[in-house]
Amino acid sequence: MRVNWISFSTNKHHHIIVKLVVVVLLLGLAFRLFVAHYKGFASDLESPVSEKVQVRAPYVEPPVLVGISENEDHIHLDVITEKCDLFKGDWIPNPSGPSYTNESCPWIENHQNCMKNGRPDFGYLYWKWKPHDCQLPRFNAERFLELMRNKAWALIGDSISRNHAQSLLCMLST
């Protein structure tokens, strides 16, 4: 068996060149990312306007804290409520029932419609989430729309986010 040493050394030379090119490209990318945050070197990132205009933020008065009434379903627009952990709580019975059902909301698709697809019980509709140590008021569509007036929304995610968006549309339509 005879080994062709010339071919082997040429391939080894090509591997070194490829590795050198990859290292140079990675260093260039790292340098570019560093320079993008430091405007001293990046002349293409600077503004074409030579003078920088200082814009002051408008003065906004801090909101006034107002006591919350006993009625947990009604909170005024200007009230700041306490911070609470919505993820710690319990499911409690809700005799008033849901704000919408599969029959009352047109945005629920047929494959998601539990009632049409034969779920025999309706008990799951009469429960609500109660966080520990804080009040979670019933959804108020008018208040929500008033708070969201002139704001843009982007709902990004998977099927769970789609379900949340459909639920929001259902609650707003009631």
C-alpha positions as CSV (number, residue, x, y, z in Angstrom):
1,M,0.0,0.0,0.0
2,R,1.4,3.3,-1.1
3,V,0.6,6.7,0.5
4,N,0.5,9.8,-1.6
5,W,2.2,12.3,0.7
6,I,1.9,15.2,-1.7
7,S,-1.9,15.0,-1.8
8,F,-2.1,14.7,2.0
9,S,0.0,17.7,2.7
10,T,-2.0,19.8,0.2
11,N,-5.3,18.9,2.0
12,K,-3.7,19.7,5.3
13,H,-2.7,23.1,3.9
14,H,-6.3,23.7,2.7
15,H,-7.7,22.9,6.2
16,I,-5.5,25.5,7.8
17,I,-6.6,28.1,5.3
18,V,-10.3,27.3,5.9
19,K,-9.8,27.5,9.7
20,L,-7.9,30.8,9.3
21,V,-10.8,32.3,7.1
22,V,-13.4,31.1,9.7
23,V,-11.4,32.7,12.6
24,V,-11.1,36.0,10.7
25,L,-14.8,36.1,9.9
26,L,-15.8,35.4,13.5
27,L,-13.4,38.0,14.8
28,G,-14.8,40.5,12.2
29,L,-18.4,39.7,13.4
30,A,-17.4,40.1,17.0
31,F,-15.7,43.4,16.3
32,R,-18.8,44.6,14.3
33,L,-21.1,43.7,17.2
34,F,-18.8,45.6,19.6
35,V,-18.6,48.6,17.4
36,A,-22.4,48.7,16.9
37,H,-22.7,49.6,20.6
38,Y,-19.8,52.1,20.6
39,K,-20.5,55.0,18.3
40,G,-16.9,56.4,18.4
41,F,-15.8,54.1,15.6
42,A,-19.0,53.5,13.6
43,S,-19.4,56.5,11.4
44,D,-22.3,54.9,9.5
45,L,-24.4,54.6,12.6
46,E,-24.2,58.3,13.5
47,S,-27.0,60.7,12.7
48,P,-26.6,62.9,9.6
49,V,-27.8,65.8,11.6
50,S,-24.8,67.6,13.2
51,E,-26.8,69.2,16.0
52,K,-28.5,67.0,18.6
53,V,-31.8,68.3,19.8
54,Q,-32.7,67.7,23.4
55,V,-36.3,66.7,23.9
56,R,-37.8,66.9,27.3
57,A,-40.2,64.3,28.5
58,P,-43.6,65.9,29.4
59,Y,-44.3,66.3,33.0
60,V,-46.8,63.8,34.2
61,E,-48.3,64.2,37.7
62,P,-48.1,61.0,39.8
63,P,-51.4,59.3,40.2
64,V,-53.4,59.7,43.3
65,L,-54.0,56.7,45.4
66,V,-57.7,56.1,46.0
67,G,-59.2,53.5,48.2
68,I,-61.0,50.6,46.5
69,S,-64.6,50.1,47.2
70,E,-66.1,46.9,48.7
71,N,-67.5,46.0,45.2
72,E,-64.7,43.9,43.7
73,D,-66.3,44.1,40.2
74,H,-65.8,47.8,39.9
75,I,-62.5,49.7,40.1
76,H,-62.2,53.3,38.8
77,L,-59.9,54.1,35.9
78,D,-57.6,56.2,38.1
79,V,-57.1,53.7,40.9
80,I,-53.8,52.0,41.4
81,T,-54.2,48.6,43.0
82,E,-51.7,46.7,45.0
83,K,-49.2,44.4,43.3
84,C,-49.9,40.8,43.7
85,D,-48.6,37.5,42.3
86,L,-51.3,36.2,39.9
87,F,-49.7,32.8,39.7
88,K,-50.3,31.9,43.4
89,G,-53.9,31.2,44.2
90,D,-56.8,28.8,44.1
91,W,-59.7,27.9,41.9
92,I,-62.9,28.8,43.7
93,P,-66.6,28.3,42.8
94,N,-68.1,31.1,40.7
95,P,-71.9,30.9,40.9
96,S,-72.3,33.8,38.5
97,G,-70.8,31.7,35.7
98,P,-68.5,32.7,32.9
99,S,-68.6,36.0,31.0
100,Y,-69.0,34.1,27.7
101,T,-69.5,30.5,26.5
102,N,-68.8,28.6,23.4
103,E,-72.4,29.3,22.3
104,S,-72.2,33.1,22.9
105,C,-68.8,33.8,21.3
106,P,-68.4,33.6,17.5
107,W,-64.6,33.6,17.6
108,I,-64.2,30.2,19.1
109,E,-63.4,27.8,16.2
110,N,-65.4,24.5,15.9
111,H,-62.4,22.3,16.8
112,Q,-62.1,24.2,20.1
113,N,-65.8,24.2,21.0
114,C,-66.1,21.8,23.9
115,M,-69.9,22.1,24.0
116,K,-70.4,21.2,20.3
117,N,-67.8,18.4,20.5
118,G,-69.8,16.6,23.1
119,R,-68.3,17.5,26.5
120,P,-71.1,16.2,28.8
121,D,-70.5,18.4,31.9
122,F,-70.8,22.2,32.3
123,G,-69.3,22.4,35.8
124,Y,-66.0,23.7,34.5
125,L,-67.8,26.9,33.6
126,Y,-68.5,27.8,37.2
127,W,-65.0,28.2,38.6
128,K,-62.7,31.2,38.7
129,W,-59.1,31.9,39.7
130,K,-58.6,33.7,43.0
131,P,-55.0,34.9,43.6
132,H,-53.8,34.9,47.2
133,D,-53.7,38.2,49.0
134,C,-55.2,40.4,46.3
135,Q,-58.4,41.2,44.6
136,L,-58.9,40.2,40.9
137,P,-61.9,42.2,39.6
138,R,-64.3,40.9,37.0
139,F,-63.2,41.9,33.5
140,N,-64.7,45.2,32.5
141,A,-64.7,45.6,28.7
142,E,-65.5,49.4,28.7
143,R,-62.7,50.1,31.2
144,F,-60.2,47.9,29.2
145,L,-61.1,49.7,25.9
146,E,-60.7,53.1,27.6
147,L,-57.3,52.1,28.9
148,M,-56.2,50.8,25.5
149,R,-57.5,53.8,23.5
150,N,-54.9,55.0,20.9
151,K,-52.5,52.1,21.6
152,A,-51.2,49.5,19.3
153,W,-51.1,45.8,20.1
154,A,-49.1,42.9,18.7
155,L,-50.0,39.4,19.9
156,I,-47.1,37.1,19.3
157,G,-46.9,33.5,20.1
158,D,-48.3,30.0,19.5
159,S,-51.7,28.4,19.8
160,I,-51.9,29.4,23.5
161,S,-51.5,33.0,22.6
162,R,-54.2,32.6,19.9
163,N,-56.5,31.1,22.5
164,H,-55.9,34.2,24.8
165,A,-56.6,36.5,21.9
166,Q,-59.8,34.7,21.1
167,S,-60.8,34.9,24.7
168,L,-60.1,38.6,24.8
169,L,-62.3,39.1,21.7
170,C,-65.1,37.1,23.3
171,M,-64.9,39.1,26.6
172,L,-64.9,42.4,24.6
173,S,-67.9,41.3,22.6
174,T,-70.0,40.8,25.7
